[in-house]
């Protein structure tokens, strides 16, 4: 092993040099043992053969080991310069990035995607990619080209990373996720609807279309509500301000923004649990391979104008399950995470709240018996003065229109849609990246959903 090899991390216009002596990493940065604010002790490292420049590494998850994992993966692919652009975030323990860079000859690589996280998450990603993705979505999921795991000597925590090669148009094509396009002024509502249709068409062709109908206990299909009940309870407590957590669990009714609601925490803790264990709760539902975490950050769009390719990423939750899971996940993401995103609480004025809640009632058959499951443009017209709300519900209308083909005729569409929608909606109350008004909206919607169940 050669001593004194160097790699360079580029940060905010200044270079910091690191020297590798065998397996010992010695840091020289203004005489301080710091890396982006983290104290560095002895780390197990793989040596590198030439300098690697990385911009955007400060957006990596908080533990410095993730930087080492990224360096290992990128050096193995012969990168010389890299720009990391975060695709999804809000969680300190993981991250997904577009990798834009050049090789050591100065030639530009096609964009790739790198995912960093706990080893259990990365391991699940690899296993489920091989089982459900590689042979089913070969042209729209990317190719897993490299993975790496790293165990911390300090606390034994094991982390990992995986690198995907997915660009197919050309080396200069732009790659953005659906969330970025949703907020872009370059794309119209019509184009956004087309992208949603195209995305689901790919999943129908390769996953959902190969599924089948089964009579099942739906409550057993959605375990997250019970697994995350403590997190949900704490979040609902913070939103409704009762004096104690156990009080939340035992209250059949809560009040949010002056609205009396059935308490979703009480519903999950009592009714949901009982129905899950019952042998009588059986409905005919469509099941197939599902993504399991289909939100706007996990759908990538490559290219511009008429020349676009759609890619899916992040398969650690991919499984065989209820097909409506994916549709409801994307609906909840648009309604509660994208609608009014980054708006101050003061911008959620009385009129905006009125429009949001009126739309929720008008287009939720579980709230209003005369409501439309798939709202038409004519029915959406009253939202013209609230373009953000109108945009969200236009997207929801597209999602529900496509979802209807996986809802069997023996029951009204909404009767089997409301449980997966509750499963996707209620956990939003503890999402760090969502604002308090967004969480309140999700909690109100969850209360109404519980009423129908």
C-alpha positions in Angstrom: 0.0 0.0 0.0 1.4 3.4 -1.0 1.7 5.9 1.9 0.7 9.6 1.7 -1.9 9.3 -1.1 -4.2 12.3 -1.2 -7.8 13.0 -1.9 -9.4 16.4 -1.8 -12.9 17.5 -0.6 -14.0 20.8 -2.1 -16.2 22.9 0.1 -17.4 26.4 -0.5 -14.5 27.4 -2.6 -11.7 26.0 -0.4 -9.8 22.8 -0.6 -9.1 20.6 2.4 -6.5 17.8 2.1 -6.7 14.4 3.7 -3.8 12.0 3.7 -4.2 8.2 3.9 -1.5 6.2 5.7 -2.5 2.6 5.2 -5.8 2.1 7.0 -5.3 5.1 9.2 -6.9 8.4 8.2 -5.0 11.5 9.4 -6.8 14.8 8.9 -4.9 18.1 8.5 -7.3 21.0 8.3 -6.1 24.1 10.0 -4.8 21.9 12.8 -8.4 20.8 13.8 -9.8 17.3 13.9 -13.0 18.4 12.2 -14.8 17.3 9.1 -17.8 19.5 8.4 -18.3 20.0 12.1 -17.8 16.4 13.1 -14.9 15.1 15.3 -12.9 12.6 13.4 -11.1 9.7 15.2 -9.5 6.6 13.6 -11.6 5.4 10.7 -11.4 2.2 8.7 -10.8 3.4 5.1 -9.9 2.1 1.7 -7.1 4.0 0.0 -7.6 5.9 -3.2 -5.3 6.2 -6.2 -5.8 9.9 -7.2 -7.5 13.1 -6.0 -11.3 13.2 -6.0 -13.1 16.6 -5.9 -16.6 16.6 -4.4 -19.0 19.6 -4.3 -22.2 19.4 -2.3 -20.9 16.9 0.2 -22.2 19.1 3.1 -25.7 17.9 2.2 -24.7 14.3 3.0 -26.3 12.7 6.1 -24.9 14.0 9.3 -22.5 11.1 10.2 -19.1 11.6 8.6 -18.9 7.9 7.7 -21.3 8.6 4.8 -18.7 10.8 3.2 -16.2 7.9 3.3 -18.8 5.5 1.7 -19.5 8.0 -1.1 -15.8 8.4 -1.7 -15.3 4.7 -2.0 -18.2 4.3 -4.5 -17.2 7.2 -6.6 -13.4 6.3 -6.7 -14.3 2.8 -7.7 -16.1 4.3 -10.8 -13.1 6.4 -11.8 -14.6 9.8 -10.9 -12.2 12.8 -10.6 -14.8 15.6 -10.0 -18.3 15.2 -8.6 -21.3 17.5 -7.9 -23.8 16.0 -5.5 -27.4 17.3 -5.8 -29.8 16.2 -3.2 -33.0 14.6 -4.5 -34.9 13.8 -1.3 -34.2 14.8 2.3 -35.6 15.9 5.6 -34.0 12.8 7.3 -30.6 13.0 8.9 -29.9 9.3 8.6 -30.2 8.9 4.9 -30.1 10.7 1.6 -30.5 10.2 -2.2 -28.4 12.3 -4.6 -27.9 12.8 -8.3 -24.2 12.4 -9.1 -22.9 14.7 -11.8 -19.3 14.4 -12.7 -16.2 13.8 -14.9 -13.7 11.0 -15.0 -9.9 11.4 -14.5 -9.6 12.1 -18.2 -11.9 15.1 -17.9 -14.8 13.3 -19.8 -18.3 13.8 -18.5 -20.2 10.8 -17.1 -23.9 10.3 -17.6 -25.7 11.3 -14.4 -26.0 8.6 -11.7 -27.9 8.3 -8.4 -26.3 7.4 -5.1 -28.3 6.4 -2.0 -26.8 6.4 1.5 -28.4 5.0 4.6 -28.4 2.4 7.4 -27.0 -0.9 6.3 -30.4 -2.6 6.9 -32.0 -0.1 4.5 -29.3 -0.5 1.8 -29.3 -4.3 2.3 -33.1 -4.4 1.8 -32.7 -2.1 -1.3 -30.3 -4.6 -2.9 -32.4 -7.7 -2.1 -35.6 -6.2 -3.3 -34.0 -4.7 -6.4 -32.9 -8.2 -7.4 -36.2 -9.8 -6.5 -38.7 -7.3 -7.9 -37.0 -4.7 -10.0 -34.1 -6.0 -12.1 -36.2 -8.4 -14.1 -39.3 -6.2 -14.2 -38.3 -2.6 -14.7 -34.9 -2.9 -16.5 -35.4 0.2 -18.6 -36.9 2.5 -16.0 -35.2 1.7 -12.7 -31.5 2.1 -13.4 -28.7 -0.5 -13.0 -27.2 -1.1 -9.6 -23.5 -0.8 -10.4 -21.8 -0.6 -7.0 -22.5 -1.0 -3.3 -20.4 -0.6 -0.1 -20.9 -1.1 3.6 -18.9 0.6 6.5 -19.0 -0.2 10.2 -18.1 2.5 12.7 -15.5 1.5 15.3 -17.0 3.9 17.8 -20.5 2.5 18.2 -20.6 -0.5 15.8 -23.3 1.2 13.7 -23.2 -0.1 10.1 -24.0 2.1 7.2 -24.0 1.6 3.5 -24.4 3.1 0.0 -25.5 2.0 -3.4 -24.8 3.6 -6.8 -27.2 3.4 -9.7 -26.4 4.0 -13.4 -29.6 5.1 -15.1 -29.2 7.9 -17.7 -29.9 6.8 -21.2 -30.7 9.9 -23.3 -27.3 11.6 -23.4 -24.6 12.9 -21.1 -26.0 16.4 -21.1 -29.6 15.5 -20.4 -31.1 17.1 -17.3 -32.4 14.9 -14.4 -35.0 16.2 -11.9 -37.4 14.5 -9.7 -41.2 14.9 -10.0 -41.3 17.3 -7.0 -38.9 19.7 -8.8 -41.0 19.6 -11.9 -44.2 20.0 -9.9 -42.9 23.4 -8.7 -41.3 24.4 -12.0 -42.8 27.1 -14.1 -41.6 25.4 -17.2 -44.3 22.7 -17.0 -48.0 23.1 -17.3 -50.7 21.2 -15.4 -51.5 19.3 -18.6 -47.8 18.2 -18.9 -47.8 17.3 -15.2 -50.9 15.1 -15.7 -49.2 13.5 -18.7 -46.1 12.6 -16.6 -48.4 11.0 -14.0 -50.1 9.0 -16.7 -46.8 7.9 -18.2 -45.4 7.0 -14.7 -48.3 4.8 -13.8 -48.4 3.3 -17.3 -44.9 1.9 -16.8 -45.8 0.5 -13.4 -49.0 -1.0 -14.8 -47.1 -2.6 -17.7 -44.4 -4.1 -15.5 -45.8 -4.6 -12.0 -49.5 -3.9 -11.4 -50.7 -5.5 -14.6 -49.3 -8.8 -13.5 -51.2 -8.7 -10.2 -54.4 -10.5 -9.2 -57.5 -10.0 -7.1 -57.6 -11.7 -3.6 -60.1 -11.6 -0.7 -58.0 -10.4 2.2 -58.1 -8.7 5.5 -57.0 -5.2 4.5 -56.0 -4.2 8.0 -53.1 -6.8 7.9 -51.8 -5.1 4.7 -51.0 -1.8 6.4 -48.8 -2.5 9.4 -47.1 1.0 9.6 -50.0 2.6 11.5 -49.5 0.2 14.4 -45.7 0.2 14.1 -45.5 3.9 14.2 -48.3 4.5 16.6 -46.0 6.0 19.3 -44.6 8.6 16.8 -48.1 9.4 15.6 -49.4 9.7 19.1 -46.6 12.2 20.1 -47.2 14.2 16.9 -51.0 14.4 17.5 -50.4 15.4 21.0 -48.2 18.3 19.9 -50.8 19.4 17.3 -53.8 19.2 19.6 -52.1 20.2 22.9 -53.6 17.8 25.4 -51.8 17.5 28.7 -50.5 13.9 28.4 -49.8 11.3 25.7 -52.0 8.6 27.2 -54.9 11.1 27.1 -54.6 11.3 23.3 -55.0 7.5 23.0 -58.1 7.4 25.1 -59.9 10.4 23.5 -62.5 9.3 20.9 -62.7 12.9 19.6 -60.1 15.6 19.1 -60.3 19.2 17.8 -58.1 20.6 15.1 -58.5 24.2 14.0 -61.9 24.3 15.7 -63.1 21.1 13.9 -64.3 18.2 16.0 -62.9 14.9 14.5 -62.8 11.3 15.2 -59.4 10.7 16.9 -57.2 8.7 14.4 -54.9 7.6 17.3 -57.8 6.2 19.2 -59.1 4.5 16.0 -55.8 2.8 15.3 -55.2 1.8 18.9 -58.6 0.2 19.3 -60.7 -0.4 16.1 -57.8 -0.9 13.7 -56.1 -3.4 16.0 -59.3 -5.4 16.6 -60.1 -5.6 12.9 -56.6 -6.7 12.1 -57.1 -9.7 14.3 -60.6 -10.5 13.1 -61.3 -13.3 10.6 -64.4 -11.5 9.3 -62.7 -8.4 7.9 -62.2 -9.6 4.3 -62.6 -7.6 1.1 -61.7 -8.3 -2.5 -58.5 -6.3 -3.3 -56.0 -6.2 -6.1 -52.4 -7.2 -5.2 -49.2 -7.0 -7.2 -45.6 -5.9 -6.9 -45.7 -2.3 -5.5 -43.0 0.3 -5.0 -43.9 0.8 -1.4 -42.7 4.4 -1.1 -44.0 6.1 -4.3 -43.7 9.8 -3.7 -42.6 12.6 -5.9 -38.9 12.4 -4.9 -38.7 8.8 -6.0 -39.8 9.5 -9.6 -37.1 11.0 -11.8 -37.6 12.6 -15.1 -34.6 12.8 -17.5 -34.6 15.2 -20.5 -36.7 18.1 -21.4 -39.7 19.1 -23.6 -40.9 16.2 -25.8 -37.8 14.0 -25.1 -38.2 12.5 -21.6 -37.5 9.3 -19.8 -39.0 8.3 -16.5 -37.0 6.5 -13.8 -38.0 5.1 -10.4 -35.6 4.9 -7.5 -35.5 3.8 -3.8 -36.7 0.2 -3.6 -36.1 -0.7 0.0 -39.9 -1.0 0.6 -40.7 -2.7 -2.7 -42.8 -5.8 -2.1 -45.8 -7.8 -3.1 -48.8 -5.9 -1.6 -52.0 -4.0 -2.2 -51.8 -2.1 -5.5 -53.7 0.9 -4.1 -50.8 1.5 -1.6 -48.8 3.3 -4.3 -51.6 5.4 -5.6 -52.5 6.6 -2.1 -48.9 7.2 -1.3 -48.5 9.6 -4.2 -51.9 11.3 -3.5 -51.0 11.9 0.1 -47.6 13.3 -0.9 -49.1 15.8 -3.3 -52.0 16.9 -1.0 -50.1 17.2 2.3 -46.4 17.6 1.4 -46.3 19.5 -1.9 -49.4 21.7 -1.4 -48.4 24.9 0.2 -44.8 23.6 0.6 -42.4 26.1 2.2 -45.3 28.6 2.9 -45.2 30.4 6.2 -48.1 29.6 8.6 -49.3 33.2 8.0 -49.8 32.4 4.3 -52.3 29.7 5.3 -55.0 32.4 5.7 -58.7 31.8 6.4 -59.6 31.9 2.8 -56.9 29.4 1.8 -57.9 27.0 4.6 -61.5 27.4 3.5 -60.6 26.4 -0.1 -58.5 23.4 1.0 -61.1 22.0 3.4 -63.9 22.6 0.9 -62.1 20.7 -1.7 -61.3 17.9 0.7 -65.1 17.6 1.5 -66.2 18.0 -2.1 -64.0 15.2 -3.4 -64.0 12.8 -0.5 -67.0 10.4 -0.7 -66.1 9.2 2.8 -67.0 12.7 4.0 -69.8 13.6 1.7 -72.0 10.9 0.2 -72.6 13.1 -3.0 -68.9 13.8 -3.5 -67.1 12.7 -6.7 -64.3 10.2 -6.3 -62.6 11.6 -9.5 -63.4 15.3 -9.7 -64.0 16.8 -13.2 -62.6 20.1 -14.5 -66.0 21.6 -14.1 -66.2 20.5 -10.5 -62.7 21.9 -9.8 -63.6 25.3 -11.3 -64.4 26.8 -7.9 -60.6 26.6 -7.1 -59.5 28.9 -9.9 -58.7 31.6 -7.3 -56.5 29.2 -5.5 -54.0 27.9 -8.2 -51.9 25.8 -5.8 -55.0 24.0 -4.4 -56.3 23.5 -8.0 -53.0 22.1 -9.2 -52.9 19.6 -6.4 -56.4 18.4 -7.0 -55.9 18.1 -10.7 -53.0 15.7 -10.0 -55.2 13.8 -7.5 -57.9 13.4 -10.1 -55.4 11.8 -12.5 -54.2 9.4 -9.8 -57.7 8.3 -8.8 -58.8 8.0 -12.4 -56.0 5.5 -13.0 -56.5 3.8 -9.6 -60.1 3.0 -10.4 -59.1 0.1 -12.7 -57.7 -1.7 -9.6 -60.9 -1.2 -7.6 -63.4 -4.0 -8.0 -67.0 -3.2 -8.8 -68.6 -5.1 -5.8 -68.1 -2.0 -3.7 -68.0 1.8 -4.2 -64.5 3.0 -5.2 -63.9 4.9 -2.0 -64.8 2.1 0.4 -61.6 0.2 -0.4 -59.5 3.3 -1.1 -60.0 5.0 2.3 -57.9 2.5 4.4 -54.7 2.7 2.2 -55.3 6.5 2.0 -55.4 6.7 5.9 -52.2 4.5 5.9 -50.5 7.1 3.7 -52.0 10.2 5.3 -51.8 9.8 9.1 -48.0 9.3 9.3 -47.5 12.7 7.8 -48.2 14.2 11.2 -44.7 13.3 12.3 -42.8 14.1 9.1 -40.0 16.6 9.9 -40.1 18.1 6.4 -43.8 19.1 6.7 -45.0 22.3 8.2 -47.5 22.5 11.1 -50.4 23.5 8.8 -49.6 20.6 6.4 -49.7 18.3 9.4 -53.0 19.8 10.6 -54.5 19.3 7.2 -53.3 15.6 7.2 -54.8 15.1 10.7 -58.1 16.6 9.7 -58.3 14.4 6.6 -57.3 11.3 8.7 -60.1 12.0 11.1 -62.6 12.1 8.3 -61.2 8.9 6.8 -61.6 7.2 10.2 -65.3 8.2 10.3 -65.8 6.3 7.1 -64.1 3.2 8.3 
